[in-house]
Amino acid sequence: MLNAFGAAAVTFMVVMYALEGRHRGFIAAFSVGCVLSSTYGFLAGAWPFGVVELIWAGIAFARFLRSHPGHSAVGAVSLPRATATSATADH
């Protein structure tokens, strides 16, 4: 039963990581997946794995908090917008 939980937790975490670029909510879900994987690590007696996954959960949650609602979180680049005054300033 514990191995099934661990496999499900790690699978969920990897899928959420793969989807992070689609919406910032997947970053939060990845963080939850890291907590689940950490829980598995501690329950399985692999405390170094549990600690590392807990650290990753904190890093992912911090990235979620820094991301902007409604925007893709990975690879998003902010470009300056052209305004009517800047486009016509040379004419």
N, C-alpha and C positions, 0 to 999 in steps of 0.2 A: 504493500500500500504506500509506503514511504517513497519507494522508487517511482511509482506512478505519479505521485504528487510532484516529485523533483523533475521528472520528465515534462510534465504539463507546465510547471512553472518556468522552466528554461525555454521551452517551446514558445510559450506566451511572450516571454521577454524578447526573444529573438525576432518574432513576428512584429512586435510593437516597435522594435528598433528599426526594422526594415521599412516600416510605414511612417517613421518620424517626419519625413519630408512632406507628407501629404497634409498634415494638420498638427497644430501644437498639442492637441489632446492626446496624440499618440506618444508624446514625450512624457506626459503625466502617466499614461498607461505603462510605458517602459519603466518608469520609476517604481510603479506598483509591482511590475514583474521582477524587478531587482529585489524588492522586499520579500516577495514570495520565494525567490531563489535563495536569498539569505536565510530565510526561515528553514528551508530545506537543508541548507548547509549546517545550521546549528543542530537541527533534529538528527541529522545523519552523523553528527560528531566531527564534522569537518569545519571546525570553527574558523580557520583562516579563510576558507571560501565564504563563510557566512559574514565575516567582517568585511571582506573585499566587496561583496555584493551590497552590503549596507552602505558602504562608501559610494558605490556607483549609484545607488538609489538617491543619495543626497545630491550628487553631482547632477543627475538627471532632473531632479526636482528644482534645483537652482536654475537649470537651463529653461525649464518650463516657466518659472516665474519671470525670467528675463525675456521670454518670447512674447511677441505681440499678438493679441487676439485677432483671428481672421487671416493670419499670414502663415505661409509655409515657414517652418522653423529652420530647416536645413538648406543652406545654399541661397538664402534670401539676400538680395543685394538691394540697398536703397539707392536709387538714382535721383538726381535732382530733376524736378519737374520744370518744364518750360512754361513760362507764363506769357500772357499776351504782351506785357510790357517788354519782356526780355526778347521775345521773338521779333518785335517791331522796333526795337530801340535803334537798330542800325539803319533804318530807313527814314 
